[in-house]
Amino acid sequence: LTVEENLRLGGLISEAPSERHADLTRTYEMFPVLSARRAGAASALSGGERQMLLIGRALMSRPKVMLLDEPSLGLAPRTVTQIMGVLRRLRDETGRTVLLVEQNARSALSIADRVVVLNLGRVVMDEDAGKVASDSRLMDRIRHAYLGF
């Protein structure tokens, strides 16, 4: 399928079918690279572009909550920054809830309101993200939970 066909498929379950064109326009504004590649095959996209397409397709359905699992995995730092910026905008501008599962703690902290760290299925930290980002002891606890030291 093309990039645009993928995005339009995401909008099929939207409760606002009359707004699909506006949703598509907003998605292209959020991810200009997708607009430039709209007629191309989605399979030809880079990893970062595919992640943008995935998020854009999800947004087309107008979800109240988005769950993203490792959106930065394997991506270039610039692309990670762009994706995290989009997620921050979604939160700030739309009030949409984003539940982010992410091992890149620094990038996740840049957009998070709350931090919950799990280790072997147990909650080892549940704190305000601002507090965690500014407290080296809490960052050490996160490192320990991830790396074991």
CYANA upper distance limits for C-alpha pairs under 8 A (distance plus 0.5 A):
  1 LEU  CA      5 GLU  CA      6.39
  1 LEU  CA      6 ASN  CA      6.87
  1 LEU  CA     41 ALA  CA      6.22
  1 LEU  CA     42 ALA  CA      6.62
  1 LEU  CA     43 SER  CA      8.30
  2 THR  CA      6 ASN  CA      6.77
  2 THR  CA     38 ARG  CA      7.07
  2 THR  CA     39 ALA  CA      6.08
  2 THR  CA     40 GLY  CA      5.68
  2 THR  CA     41 ALA  CA      4.69
  2 THR  CA     42 ALA  CA      5.63
  3 VAL  CA      7 LEU  CA      6.90
  3 VAL  CA     34 LEU  CA      7.37
  3 VAL  CA     37 ARG  CA      7.27
  3 VAL  CA     38 ARG  CA      5.29
  3 VAL  CA     39 ALA  CA      6.76
  3 VAL  CA     40 GLY  CA      6.64
  3 VAL  CA     41 ALA  CA      6.58
  3 VAL  CA     42 ALA  CA      5.43
  3 VAL  CA     53 LEU  CA      7.72
  4 GLU  CA      8 ARG  CA      6.58
  4 GLU  CA     38 ARG  CA      5.49
  4 GLU  CA     39 ALA  CA      6.95
  5 GLU  CA      9 LEU  CA      6.63
  6 ASN  CA     10 GLY  CA      7.03
  6 ASN  CA     42 ALA  CA      8.13
  6 ASN  CA     53 LEU  CA      8.30
  6 ASN  CA     57 ARG  CA      7.03
  7 LEU  CA     11 GLY  CA      7.20
  7 LEU  CA     24 LEU  CA      7.69
  7 LEU  CA     53 LEU  CA      7.80
  7 LEU  CA     56 GLY  CA      7.09
  7 LEU  CA     57 ARG  CA      5.09
  7 LEU  CA     60 MET  CA      7.14
  8 ARG  CA     12 LEU  CA      7.13
  8 ARG  CA     20 ARG  CA      8.32
  8 ARG  CA     24 LEU  CA      8.02
  8 ARG  CA     57 ARG  CA      7.96
  8 ARG  CA     60 MET  CA      7.87
  9 LEU  CA     57 ARG  CA      7.86
 10 GLY  CA     14 SER  CA      8.36
 10 GLY  CA     57 ARG  CA      5.15
 10 GLY  CA     58 ALA  CA      6.43
 10 GLY  CA     59 LEU  CA      8.00
 10 GLY  CA     60 MET  CA      5.68
 10 GLY  CA     61 SER  CA      6.01
 11 GLY  CA     17 PRO  CA      8.08
 11 GLY  CA     20 ARG  CA      6.78
 11 GLY  CA     57 ARG  CA      7.75
 11 GLY  CA     59 LEU  CA      8.50
 11 GLY  CA     60 MET  CA      4.98
 11 GLY  CA     61 SER  CA      5.17
 11 GLY  CA     62 ARG  CA      8.34
 12 LEU  CA     17 PRO  CA      7.96
 12 LEU  CA     61 SER  CA      7.49
 13 ILE  CA     61 SER  CA      6.22
 14 SER  CA     20 ARG  CA      8.38
 14 SER  CA     60 MET  CA      7.51
 14 SER  CA     61 SER  CA      4.90
 14 SER  CA     62 ARG  CA      6.58
 15 GLU  CA     61 SER  CA      8.16
 15 GLU  CA     62 ARG  CA      8.29
 16 ALA  CA     20 ARG  CA      7.53
 19 GLU  CA     23 ASP  CA      6.59
 20 ARG  CA     24 LEU  CA      6.57
 20 ARG  CA     60 MET  CA      7.80
 21 HIS  CA     25 THR  CA      6.72
 22 ALA  CA     26 ARG  CA      6.69
 23 ASP  CA     27 THR  CA      6.66
 23 ASP  CA     60 MET  CA      6.51
 24 LEU  CA     28 TYR  CA      6.77
 24 LEU  CA     60 MET  CA      7.41
 25 THR  CA     29 GLU  CA      6.71
 26 ARG  CA     30 MET  CA      6.60
 27 THR  CA     31 PHE  CA      6.60
 27 THR  CA     56 GLY  CA      6.26
 27 THR  CA     59 LEU  CA      8.14
 27 THR  CA     60 MET  CA      8.16
 28 TYR  CA     32 PRO  CA      5.79
 28 TYR  CA     33 VAL  CA      8.25
 28 TYR  CA     34 LEU  CA      6.60
 28 TYR  CA     35 SER  CA      5.51
 29 GLU  CA     35 SER  CA      8.22
 30 MET  CA     86 VAL  CA      7.57
 31 PHE  CA     35 SER  CA      7.47
 31 PHE  CA     52 MET  CA      7.31
 31 PHE  CA     56 GLY  CA      8.40
 32 PRO  CA     36 ALA  CA      6.91
 33 VAL  CA     37 ARG  CA      6.81
 33 VAL  CA     49 GLU  CA      7.89
 34 LEU  CA     38 ARG  CA      6.11
 34 LEU  CA     49 GLU  CA      7.79
 34 LEU  CA     52 MET  CA      8.26
 34 LEU  CA     53 LEU  CA      7.59
 40 GLY  CA     44 ALA  CA      7.86
 41 ALA  CA     45 LEU  CA      7.93
 42 ALA  CA     50 ARG  CA      7.77
 45 LEU  CA     49 GLU  CA      6.03
 45 LEU  CA     50 ARG  CA      6.24
 46 SER  CA     50 ARG  CA      6.55
 47 GLY  CA     51 GLN  CA      6.79
 47 GLY  CA     74 GLY  CA      8.21
 47 GLY  CA     75 LEU  CA      7.21
 48 GLY  CA     52 MET  CA      6.82
 48 GLY  CA     75 LEU  CA      6.37
 48 GLY  CA     76 ALA  CA      8.13
 48 GLY  CA     79 THR  CA      6.60
 48 GLY  CA     80 VAL  CA      8.46
 49 GLU  CA     53 LEU  CA      6.65
 50 ARG  CA     54 LEU  CA      6.57
 51 GLN  CA     55 ILE  CA      6.78
 51 GLN  CA     71 PRO  CA      7.24
 52 MET  CA     56 GLY  CA      6.48
 52 MET  CA     83 ILE  CA      7.65
 53 LEU  CA     57 ARG  CA      6.40
 54 LEU  CA     58 ALA  CA      6.77
 55 ILE  CA     59 LEU  CA      6.67
 56 GLY  CA     60 MET  CA      6.80
 57 ARG  CA     61 SER  CA      7.76
 58 ALA  CA     62 ARG  CA      7.88
 58 ALA  CA     63 PRO  CA      7.78
 58 ALA  CA     66 MET  CA      8.33
 59 LEU  CA     63 PRO  CA      6.93
 63 PRO  CA     96 ARG  CA      8.40
 64 LYS  CA     96 ARG  CA      6.27
 64 LYS  CA     97 THR  CA      7.02
 65 VAL  CA     96 ARG  CA      6.63
 65 VAL  CA     97 THR  CA      5.26
 65 VAL  CA     98 VAL  CA      6.27
 65 VAL  CA     99 LEU  CA      7.84
 66 MET  CA     96 ARG  CA      8.21
 66 MET  CA     97 THR  CA      6.84
 66 MET  CA     98 VAL  CA      5.31
 66 MET  CA     99 LEU  CA      6.59
 67 LEU  CA     98 VAL  CA      6.46
 67 LEU  CA     99 LEU  CA      5.21
 67 LEU  CA    100 LEU  CA      6.47
 67 LEU  CA    101 VAL  CA      8.21
 68 LEU  CA     98 VAL  CA      7.91
 68 LEU  CA     99 LEU  CA      6.79
 68 LEU  CA    100 LEU  CA      5.50
 68 LEU  CA    101 VAL  CA      6.62
 69 ASP  CA    100 LEU  CA      6.70
 69 ASP  CA    101 VAL  CA      5.25
 69 ASP  CA    102 GLU  CA      6.93
 70 GLU  CA    100 LEU  CA      7.92
 70 GLU  CA    101 VAL  CA      6.17
 70 GLU  CA    102 GLU  CA      5.20
 70 GLU  CA    103 GLN  CA      7.42
 71 PRO  CA     80 VAL  CA      8.38
 71 PRO  CA     83 ILE  CA      8.29
 71 PRO  CA    102 GLU  CA      7.74
 72 SER  CA     80 VAL  CA      5.87
 72 SER  CA     83 ILE  CA      8.30
 72 SER  CA    102 GLU  CA      8.06
 72 SER  CA    104 ASN  CA      7.89
 75 LEU  CA     79 THR  CA      6.74
 75 LEU  CA     80 VAL  CA      6.70
 76 ALA  CA     80 VAL  CA      6.78
 77 PRO  CA     81 THR  CA      6.70
 78 ARG  CA     82 GLN  CA      6.81
 79 THR  CA     83 ILE  CA      6.67
 80 VAL  CA     84 MET  CA      6.57
 80 VAL  CA    107 SER  CA      8.26
 81 THR  CA     85 GLY  CA      6.54
 81 THR  CA    107 SER  CA      8.01
 82 GLN  CA     86 VAL  CA      6.83
 83 ILE  CA     87 LEU  CA      6.81
 84 MET  CA     88 ARG  CA      6.64
 84 MET  CA    107 SER  CA      7.52
 84 MET  CA    108 ALA  CA      8.10
 84 MET  CA    110 SER  CA      8.31
 84 MET  CA    111 ILE  CA      7.29
 85 GLY  CA     89 ARG  CA      6.70
 85 GLY  CA    111 ILE  CA      8.25
 86 VAL  CA     90 LEU  CA      6.67
 87 LEU  CA     91 ARG  CA      6.81
 87 LEU  CA     98 VAL  CA      8.01
 87 LEU  CA    111 ILE  CA      7.84
 88 ARG  CA     92 ASP  CA      6.58
 88 ARG  CA    111 ILE  CA      5.91
 89 ARG  CA     93 GLU  CA      6.06
 89 ARG  CA     94 THR  CA      8.17
 90 LEU  CA     94 THR  CA      5.91
 90 LEU  CA     95 GLY  CA      7.30
 90 LEU  CA     96 ARG  CA      6.64
 91 ARG  CA     95 GLY  CA      5.35
 91 ARG  CA     96 ARG  CA      5.62
 91 ARG  CA     97 THR  CA      6.83
 91 ARG  CA     98 VAL  CA      7.49
 92 ASP  CA     96 ARG  CA      8.41
100 LEU  CA    108 ALA  CA      8.02
102 GLU  CA    108 ALA  CA      6.94
103 GLN  CA    108 ALA  CA      8.46
104 ASN  CA    108 ALA  CA      6.74
105 ALA  CA    109 LEU  CA      6.42
106 ARG  CA    110 SER  CA      6.91
107 SER  CA    111 ILE  CA      7.69
108 ALA  CA    112 ALA  CA      6.46
109 LEU  CA    113 ASP  CA      8.42
109 LEU  CA    115 VAL  CA      8.09
109 LEU  CA    129 ALA  CA      6.51
109 LEU  CA    130 GLY  CA      8.22
109 LEU  CA    133 ALA  CA      7.07
112 ALA  CA    129 ALA  CA      6.29
113 ASP  CA    128 ASP  CA      6.70
113 ASP  CA    129 ALA  CA      5.68
113 ASP  CA    130 GLY  CA      7.75
114 ARG  CA    126 ASP  CA      7.81
114 ARG  CA    127 GLU  CA      6.42
114 ARG  CA    128 ASP  CA      5.12
114 ARG  CA    129 ALA  CA      5.21
115 VAL  CA    125 MET  CA      7.76
115 VAL  CA    126 ASP  CA      6.14
115 VAL  CA    127 GLU  CA      5.85
115 VAL  CA    128 ASP  CA      6.59
115 VAL  CA    129 ALA  CA      5.85
115 VAL  CA    132 VAL  CA      8.23
116 VAL  CA    123 VAL  CA      7.34
116 VAL  CA    124 VAL  CA      8.13
116 VAL  CA    125 MET  CA      5.93
116 VAL  CA    126 ASP  CA      4.95
116 VAL  CA    127 GLU  CA      7.17
117 VAL  CA    123 VAL  CA      6.31
117 VAL  CA    124 VAL  CA      6.15
117 VAL  CA    125 MET  CA      5.52
117 VAL  CA    126 ASP  CA      7.13
117 VAL  CA    142 ILE  CA      7.61
117 VAL  CA    145 ALA  CA      8.10
118 LEU  CA    122 ARG  CA      5.71
118 LEU  CA    123 VAL  CA      5.03
118 LEU  CA    124 VAL  CA      6.18
118 LEU  CA    125 MET  CA      7.73
118 LEU  CA    145 ALA  CA      8.14
119 ASN  CA    123 VAL  CA      7.00
119 ASN  CA    124 VAL  CA      6.94
119 ASN  CA    145 ALA  CA      6.52
119 ASN  CA    146 TYR  CA      8.10
124 VAL  CA    145 ALA  CA      8.11
125 MET  CA    142 ILE  CA      8.47
127 GLU  CA    131 LYS  CA      7.59
127 GLU  CA    132 VAL  CA      7.25
128 ASP  CA    132 VAL  CA      6.94
129 ALA  CA    133 ALA  CA      6.61
130 GLY  CA    134 SER  CA      6.80
131 LYS  CA    135 ASP  CA      6.63
132 VAL  CA    136 SER  CA      8.10
132 VAL  CA    138 LEU  CA      5.96
132 VAL  CA    139 MET  CA      6.79
133 ALA  CA    138 LEU  CA      8.38
133 ALA  CA    139 MET  CA      7.48
135 ASP  CA    139 MET  CA      6.99
136 SER  CA    140 ASP  CA      6.59
137 ARG  CA    141 ARG  CA      6.88
138 LEU  CA    142 ILE  CA      6.90
139 MET  CA    143 ARG  CA      6.75
140 ASP  CA    144 HIS  CA      6.58
141 ARG  CA    145 ALA  CA      6.65
142 ILE  CA    146 TYR  CA      6.74
143 ARG  CA    147 LEU  CA      6.28
143 ARG  CA    148 GLY  CA      7.89
143 ARG  CA    149 PHE  CA      7.62
144 HIS  CA    148 GLY  CA      5.11
144 HIS  CA    149 PHE  CA      5.13
145 ALA  CA    149 PHE  CA      8.22
